[in-house]
């Protein structure tokens, strides 16, 4: 018998085992709009939106970057998928959209069904928490592309917003208020810098008094979803802009939605930065401007609204410790 596919490093039986493991997990995210089961060449989703007068679909694709390196070092794989779903949810929420369904891509050099199941379990948790369906995905085994024990992943989300409720920043005016919603640590950005700095001093299993737990636990904190806090405010039509604070920091991301001729005026002393950022800055002797450019510094999402709506917004988002952090000038 000649060479086989398995001889080259691709084990179809491992793929079949993975599919068998994840089928019940994925099905648990389905709602009555999902019209296909796992295994077809595409996922069907009923696009009849009777509750919308003029539905607009909103989509986004992303990954979690080198946060995956922390999963590899710790052997904890069941949270990064959740991070990815929440990240994508927050991206389309910044346009006012409610998530409908999610598609994932998981690639590795040698498929470990248990690791794949753990990652996809994270996708499932995120989808269920955000009320969207995981309707499809791809698992790829590619020998020689990835180092042993490593993998990569990405996700695509599709949501819907009423056309009249789209949030795109065009209504932002001078004097509008910036309300920051608390982040859950680094979320999914700045890990290349954070790893170089922190791994020069600690291992992922080291307990750090300033943090109250290990470096690994801190860096694997799940990226926070703001859907349940913010979507009701979108429905009321009181938000003029929403900024998801990812790579590029507070200024870099929020500037994307501010109309030409206006500017951000951030009060950098209006909130307390979480200990992880102070630790990174101290150990790496990182310049303050660089910290602000790379990290969210404790603010995961910014809402822009007129002054008269601030109290209502602060009350509605109280569970994510909102702070007035500046204004539009």
Helices and strands as residue ranges (DSSP letters): G 6-8, H 12-27, E 55-62, H 67-74, H 80-93, E 98-108, H 113-130, E 133-141, E 151-162, G 163-165, E 177-182, H 191-198, E 207-208, E 213-214, H 215-219, H 227-236, E 241-244, H 249-254, G 255-257, E 264-266, H 275-284, H 288-294, E 299-305, G 307-309, H 310-316, G 318-320, E 323-328
